[in-house]
Amino acid sequence: MRGKRDYLDPLNLSKLRYFIQKGRLDTRFPITQRHLQESRCVKRVKKGVKLFNVNDFPFPYKIDIEVASADQSSIDAIKAVGGTVTVVYMERVALRAHIKPWKYEVLPRTARPGLKMTTYMEKMKARGAIVRYIKPLWLIEEEKRLQTQLRELRGEDPLHTPTASSVDRRRQCCCGDASSVGVSVIERLLLFLLCYSFQPALWD
């Protein structure tokens, strides 16, 4: 996975700022990878755009940009002025259909990511980026299992769906306990992803 990420098409944040200053990118609308190629900000998008920042270069424009990867410095620079960075997972066919949709009569569906890619997307989310991908079935089942255990720890019926009034009462009475339990559940989920990232054959 680490080697695969290195083959992404790099985009320096200073170059992105230059194209915005020249008016070749419109900050009023979300900037996608197709816009980056059409404006020639990225010469050709082959496997996805990786946004990076050198020496914490300042970025004054509030933008919403969609890329395949981004480093911590670029995410912090864009979020500091109120912008957002969305990391989108698209495999080769879906990316080609995104860049050149006129070549397809019917747009292909986006495939579900594997275990390593899911772990990578969650790491991007931990950096402060917004991630968009189709969750694998095993991750959905794991989240359901963790939510069931969380309800059991709170003393609820696993088959009972809480109402809005009951949720409000719990927030008023047990805010500290719920937050601590929520953090532990998130830590367990991340630990689960990291532990099984070395055994992808289990989920193939």
N, C-alpha and C positions, 0 to 999 in steps of 0.2 A: 504494500500500500504506500509506503513512504517513497519508493522509487516511482510508483505510478503517479503520485502527486507532483513529482518534479517535472513531468512532461507537460504540464499545463502551460498555456500561453500566458507569459507574464505581462502585467500592466502596472507601470509605476504610477503612484498617486500624483506625482508632479506632471506627468504626461496627461493624465486625466484632467488636471486643473488647466493645463494649457489649451486643451480642446474645448473646454467649457468657456474659457476666456475668449476664444476665437468664434464662439457661437455655433460650433459644429455639433454640440450636444445640448439638448434642452433640459434644464433642471426642473421644469414644471411637471414633468412626467417621469415615471420610473425608467431608469436606464438599464436596458437588458443587454445581454451578450450580442444580440442581433444589431442593436443600435451601435455598439462598439465596433462591430465589423463594418457596418454601412458607413459610418463616419470615418473609417480608416484609422481610428484610434488604436485598434488591434488589426494588424494586416490581414490575418486569417485565423479564425477560431477553429482549431482542430479538435481539441479534447476539453476545452473549457478555459475560462479566463481566471487567472490567479492574481489578485490585487495585493500589492505590497507597497511599503513605504520605507524610504531610506532616510536615516538620520532624523526621524520624526518631522518630516516636511510638513509645514502648516497647510491646512486645507480650509478655505473660508466658505465654501459653498454647501448649502443644505441640499443634499441629494438622496434619492432612494435608488440604490444600485443593486443589481442581481449578478452574481458571479458564481464560479464553481469553487473558489477558495479565497481566503483572505488571511493576512497575518494580523497579529494583535495590534500593531501600531496603526495600520490603516483603519481598522475597525474603530479604535479609540479616536482617531482624528476625525472621522466622519460623524461619529456619535457625539463628539464634543460640540458640534454646531447644529445638532438636532436632526441629523440624517440617519439613515438606516442602511445596513448591509445585509442582504439576503443571500444565503448560500443555497443554491438550487442543485439537486442531484438530477442529472440527465445522462443516460448512457448514449452511445455513439449515434444510434438511429434517431433518438428523441432530440439530441442536440442538432443534428443535421436538419431535422424537420423544423426546429425552432429558428435556425439561421435562414433556411430557404424553404418556407412553407409552401410556396407556389409549385414546388416540384412534387407534391404529394396530393393526390385526390382525397385521400382520407388520412388524417394525421395519426401516426402510431401512438399507442399508449406508452406511458413511461413505466419502465420495469421497476420492480422492487429492488432496493439495494441489498447487498450481501451483508454478512456480519461485520466484516472489517469496515466497509463503507458506512454502515450504521453507527459504528463506534466513532468514526471520523466525523460524521455529521453531528453527533452529540458533543464532541470536543469543540466543534465550531460554535455550537450553541452555548457552551460554557464560556467561550471567549467574548460573548456578547452579541453575536450575529443571530439573525433570524434564519432558521433552516426550514427548507421545504422539500419534503420527500415522502413517498408512500411507505408507511411503516410496514415492516415484515410481519407476517402472521405470528411468529414466535415472540416478537416484541409486544404485540398487542395482548397475547395471552399472559406474558410476564407482567405487564402493567395491570391487567385485571387481577392477577393473583396477589400482587402487592397492594392493590386497593382493597381487596378482601381482607388481607391481614391487617391493614390500617384500620378498617372498620371494626375488626375484632379487638384490636388494642384499645379502641375508643369505647368498647362495650356496646356496639351496635349489632343489629341483626344483619348478617351478610346478604340476606335476600331482601332486606327492606331498603327502599329508596328514600333517603331523607328529604323532607320538605324544606321549603325556603325558611319557614319560621324556626324549625329545629336547627337549621344551619346557622341562623342568626343568633339563636340562644347559645349554641356551642361556641361561636366566635366571641361572644361577650364573656362567657364564663371560663372557657378553656383555651384562650388564645395562645398562651405560652406553651401549654402542653401540645397543642396541635401543630405549632410551628416546629417544635423539637422533633416530634414524630415524623413530620413531613420531610425534614432534613435527613433523618435516618433512612427513610424510604428512598430518597433520591440517591443517597450514598450507596445503598445496597444495589440499586439499579445500575449505577455506573460501575460498581465493582463487578457485577454480573457480566456486563458488556466487556470489561477489560479482561476478566479471567477467561472467558470463552473466545476472545479474539484470536487466541493461539490455536483454537481447534475448530476451524471453519468446516471441517468435514462433518461435524455433528449436525449441521443445519443444511447441508447440500441435499 
